[in-house]
């Protein structure tokens, strides 16, 4: 939960680096919260109002942590655009699973240290 809150506190921080743990824990809690809100919408008979509002609220933090995760692997944040081509999401998934680039890179110092 601390990783989720850490990302939300740095919600527009596109600079720097994010460890795999930070990215994947945020993604996990984001998916759980989205699922709970989706179920609430369904049970209350709402036309996906709560899940839509939540999706808008976490859009910038999600993009920011993905940018920082790409920075940690030594890639520029613009690699996110590869998701727009067929099978580009698979490449993005591989990049997010890669280990941190050892030592400092042009995006900052290694967050593992």
N, C-alpha and C positions, 0 to 999 in steps of 0.2 A: 504494500500500500504506500510505503514511503516513496517508492520510485514513481508511482502515479502522481502523487502530490508534488514531487520535485519537478516533474515535467510541467504540470499545470502552473507552478509558480514561475517557471521560465517559459511562459507560453508563446512569446514572440522572439525567443533567443535562437536565431538561425546561425549564429557564430559559435565556434567551439566544437567539441566532440562529445559523443554520447556512447557509452559502453553498450555492449549487447544486452546486458542485464537491464539497463535503464530502458532501452527500446522495447524489449520483449515483455518486461513486466508492465510497462505502460500499455502495450498492445493487449495483453491479457486482461487487465482491469478494465480497459476501454471496451473490449468485447463483452465482458461480463455485464458491465453497466448498460451497454446497448441492448443486450439480450433481455435484461430485467425490465428496461423501459419498453421494449417491444412487447413483452408479455403483459405489462401493465396497460399499454395501449389496447391490446387485444381484449383483455378482461374488462376494461372500462368502456369498450366500444368506441374508442376515439380513433379517428383516421390517422394514426401514427403521428400525432402531434408531439408527444413527449420525446419519442425517439428522434424525430426530426430536429427539435430544438436542441437536444443533447448533441446530435451530429454537427449542427452548426457551431455549438459552443466549443467543441473539441477539435474543430477543423484546423485552426491555426496551431494549437499545440501538437497535433498529430504531424502536420507538415514540418514543424520546427524540429521535432525529435527525429524524424526521418532524415532531414537535412544533416543534423548533427551526427546521426549514425553513419551516413555516407561519408561525412568528413572524417570520421574515425577510421574508416577503411582506406582513406587517402583519395577518395573520389569527391568531385565537386557535387554540390547539391542539385545541380541541374540534371543529374542522372535520373532524377525522379520523372522526367519527361519520357523516359524510355517505356514507361507503363502505358503510354498512348499507342504504341505499336503492338501488333499481335505478338503474344508470348513475351512481351517486355516485362510483364509483372514477374515472370519466373526469374529473369535476370536480376530484377530488383530484390526479390526474395533471397537470391544467392548472395547479393552484396550485403544484405542486412544480417546474414548468417556468418559472414566472414569474421575472422578475428581482427582485433585492433591492429593498426599499423604500429610496429614497435617504435618506441621513442617518440620524439616530437615530429610533427609534420607542419605544413604551412597553415593548418587550421588550429594549432595549439598543441599543448603538451598532452601526453598520453593520460587519459583519465584513470587508468588502472594503477598509476603510481601514487 
